[in-house]
Amino acid sequence: MSKHVFKRAGFLAAAIGAAGLLSAGVASAHVTANVYGPQPAKGGYGSIFFRVPNEEKDAGTIKVEITVKPEYALSSVRAKPLPGWKAEVVKSKLPAPVTTDSGTQITEAVTKVSWTAEPGTKIAAGSTEFQEFQISAGKLPTNVDAIEFPATQTYENGKVVEWNQPTPASGEEPEHPAPSVKLAEKSGDGHGGGHGADTKATSEDSHAASSSSDSTARWLGGAGLVVGALGLGVGAGATLRARRATASASAKSSNTEGTE
């Protein structure tokens, strides 16, 4: 195959790769809701990350606000602290009580979560940076397959962008889609509903615990290998010294016999 063919193939691969990066950038240039790990289940609790890019060339993002629909009746929402940003969770009285599967009536629920940048902090202008804002929420609704979180993004130049358009059944993404998260079916092991404080542990807590256990196991394994290696070294040294002593004794005996 000629060098020209290889060059053309290289240029074509580079072009395809560049096109893929550009299309990925365009597709992800809006506020999204993401889950790392198992998908949150209906009636359970989940950890959700809101990824916020910056689309303004000359202004940074200084505030992000997430709206929680009243019909979801999320009575427990916590925002993970983020350096440089002040988080606020707002609870409001619901227009009408919402009855859960267990028969509990919820009259007050979280309706908004916001993050406001402190002086000197912002998501920088341009499209090279993004920030993630994390919440832990529950109990999640059981009567929907996905939950939407309309978002408002405020720039330092005063511009406000609403990410609040629902995605139609066709799946065609609107210009300003609302961040959304799909819900898994309620698990049958009794943990989907999050009964008790222990079951409120979010997915990132489980991941952290798993990582910690894995790190501990690796450390112990490494320590075991070091101890084993030291043991082998000590044993080998003892064996070598014994062989040298035996050889020395044999040499002395031979010399004595030759003298006699």
C-alpha positions in Angstrom: 0.0 0.0 0.0 1.4 3.4 -0.9 2.3 6.2 1.5 -0.4 8.4 0.0 -3.1 5.8 1.0 -1.8 5.8 4.5 -1.8 9.6 4.7 -5.3 9.8 3.3 -6.5 7.2 5.9 -4.9 9.2 8.6 -6.5 12.5 7.5 -9.9 10.8 7.3 -9.6 9.3 10.8 -8.6 12.7 12.2 -11.5 14.4 10.4 -14.0 11.8 11.8 -12.5 12.2 15.3 -12.8 16.0 15.1 -16.3 15.8 13.9 -17.2 13.4 16.8 -15.7 15.8 19.3 -17.6 18.8 17.9 -20.9 16.9 17.8 -20.3 15.8 21.4 -19.6 19.3 22.4 -22.8 20.6 20.8 -24.9 17.9 22.3 -23.6 18.4 25.8 -23.6 22.2 25.8 -26.6 22.5 28.1 -27.5 21.8 31.8 -27.9 18.0 32.3 -28.8 15.8 35.2 -26.5 12.8 35.7 -26.3 9.7 37.9 -23.0 7.9 38.5 -23.7 4.3 39.5 -27.0 2.4 39.8 -30.0 4.3 38.5 -32.2 5.6 41.4 -35.3 3.6 42.0 -38.9 4.7 42.3 -39.8 5.3 45.9 -36.1 5.3 46.9 -33.3 7.9 47.3 -30.8 9.0 44.8 -27.7 11.2 44.2 -28.0 13.5 41.2 -25.3 15.6 39.6 -26.3 18.7 37.6 -23.6 19.4 35.1 -23.5 23.1 34.1 -21.4 24.3 31.1 -20.7 27.9 30.2 -21.9 29.1 26.7 -21.3 32.8 27.0 -18.0 33.9 25.4 -17.6 37.1 27.6 -19.4 36.2 30.8 -19.2 33.6 33.5 -22.0 31.7 35.3 -22.7 33.0 38.8 -25.9 31.3 39.8 -27.7 28.0 39.1 -31.2 27.2 40.3 -33.0 23.9 40.0 -36.8 23.7 40.3 -38.4 20.7 41.9 -41.9 20.1 40.8 -44.4 20.1 43.7 -46.1 16.8 42.5 -42.8 15.0 43.2 -43.2 15.8 46.9 -39.5 15.4 47.7 -39.5 15.9 51.4 -35.7 15.3 51.7 -33.2 17.1 49.5 -29.6 17.9 50.5 -27.1 19.8 48.6 -23.4 18.8 48.8 -21.2 21.7 49.8 -19.1 23.1 47.0 -16.2 25.5 47.7 -16.9 29.0 46.4 -20.7 28.4 46.1 -23.5 29.1 48.6 -26.2 26.4 48.4 -29.8 27.0 49.4 -32.6 24.4 49.7 -36.1 25.9 49.7 -39.2 24.2 51.1 -42.7 25.3 50.3 -46.3 24.4 51.3 -47.8 22.2 48.6 -50.9 23.3 46.7 -52.5 20.0 47.8 -51.3 17.2 50.0 -49.5 14.3 48.3 -50.2 10.8 49.7 -47.3 8.3 49.5 -47.5 4.6 48.9 -47.3 4.0 52.6 -50.3 6.3 53.2 -48.3 9.3 54.6 -49.6 12.7 53.6 -46.9 15.2 52.6 -48.0 18.9 52.9 -44.5 20.5 52.5 -41.7 19.6 50.1 -38.6 21.0 48.5 -39.4 23.2 45.5 -36.1 24.8 44.7 -32.3 24.3 45.1 -29.9 27.1 44.2 -26.1 27.7 44.1 -24.9 31.2 44.1 -21.2 32.0 43.4 -19.3 33.8 46.1 -17.0 36.7 45.2 -14.1 35.5 43.0 -15.9 32.3 42.0 -17.8 31.6 38.7 -17.9 29.1 35.8 -15.5 30.9 33.5 -16.5 32.4 30.2 -16.2 30.3 27.1 -16.9 26.6 26.5 -13.8 25.1 28.2 -15.2 24.8 31.7 -18.2 23.3 33.5 -19.2 22.7 37.1 -21.2 19.9 38.8 -23.7 20.5 41.6 -24.8 17.5 43.6 -27.9 16.8 45.5 -29.3 13.7 47.4 -33.1 13.5 47.1 -36.0 11.3 48.2 -38.3 9.7 48.5 -38.5 9.7 44.7 -42.0 9.5 43.1 -43.4 6.1 42.1 -45.9 7.2 39.5 -43.4 8.5 36.9 -40.6 6.9 34.8 -38.4 10.0 34.9 -38.2 13.2 36.9 -37.5 16.6 35.4 -35.6 19.5 37.0 -36.1 22.7 35.1 -33.0 24.8 35.6 -32.2 28.5 35.4 -28.6 29.6 34.6 -27.6 33.2 35.4 -24.5 34.9 33.9 -22.5 37.8 35.4 -23.7 40.1 32.6 -27.3 39.7 33.6 -28.3 37.1 31.0 -30.6 34.4 32.2 -31.1 31.1 30.3 -34.0 28.8 31.2 -33.5 25.1 30.6 -37.1 24.0 31.0 -38.4 22.4 27.8 -39.6 18.8 28.2 -38.3 16.3 25.7 -41.2 15.1 23.5 -42.2 11.4 23.1 -40.3 11.4 19.8 -37.1 11.8 21.7 -36.0 14.8 19.6 -34.1 17.2 21.9 -35.5 20.7 22.2 -33.4 23.8 22.1 -33.4 24.2 25.9 -34.1 20.8 27.4 -34.9 20.4 31.1 -32.5 18.2 32.9 -34.1 14.8 33.6 -33.3 11.5 35.3 -34.8 8.1 34.5 -36.0 6.0 37.4 -35.5 2.3 37.8 -38.4 0.1 38.9 -38.8 -0.2 42.6 -36.6 -2.9 43.9 -38.1 -6.0 45.6 -35.5 -6.2 48.4 -37.3 -3.6 50.6 -34.6 -0.9 50.0 -36.3 0.9 47.1 -38.6 2.8 49.5 -35.7 3.9 51.7 -37.3 2.8 55.0 -35.2 4.1 57.9 -32.2 6.4 58.1 -29.7 3.8 57.0 -31.4 3.4 53.6 -31.0 7.1 52.8 -27.3 6.5 51.9 -26.8 7.8 48.4 -24.9 6.0 45.6 -21.8 8.1 46.1 -21.6 7.0 49.7 -21.8 3.3 48.7 -19.2 4.0 46.0 -16.9 5.7 48.6 -17.3 2.8 51.0 -16.6 0.3 48.2 -13.5 2.3 47.2 -12.3 2.5 50.8 -12.7 -1.3 51.3 -10.9 -2.0 48.0 -8.1 0.3 49.0 -7.8 -1.4 52.4 -7.7 -4.8 50.8 -5.1 -3.7 48.4 -3.0 -2.2 51.2 -3.3 -5.4 53.2 -2.4 -7.4 50.2 0.6 -5.3 49.5 1.7 -5.5 53.1 1.4 -9.3 52.9 3.5 -9.4 49.9 6.2 -7.3 51.6 6.2 -9.5 54.7 6.3 -12.6 52.5 9.3 -11.1 50.6 11.1 -10.3 53.8 10.5 -13.8 55.0 11.9 -15.3 51.9 14.9 -13.0 52.1 15.5 -14.0 55.7 15.1 -17.7 54.9 17.4 -17.5 51.9 20.0 -15.6 54.0 19.9 -18.3 56.7 20.3 -21.1 54.1 23.2 -19.3 52.5 25.0 -18.8 55.8 24.4 -22.5 56.7 25.9 -23.6 53.4 28.9 -21.4 53.9 29.5 -22.7 57.5 29.3 -26.3 56.2 31.7 -25.5 53.4 34.1 -23.8 55.8 34.0 -26.8 58.2 34.6 -29.3 55.4 37.6 -27.2 54.2 39.1 -27.1 57.7 38.6 -30.9 58.1 40.4 -31.6 54.8 43.3 -29.4 55.7 43.7 -31.2 59.1 43.7 -34.6 57.5 46.3 -33.4 54.9 48.6 -32.2 57.7 48.4 -35.5 59.6 
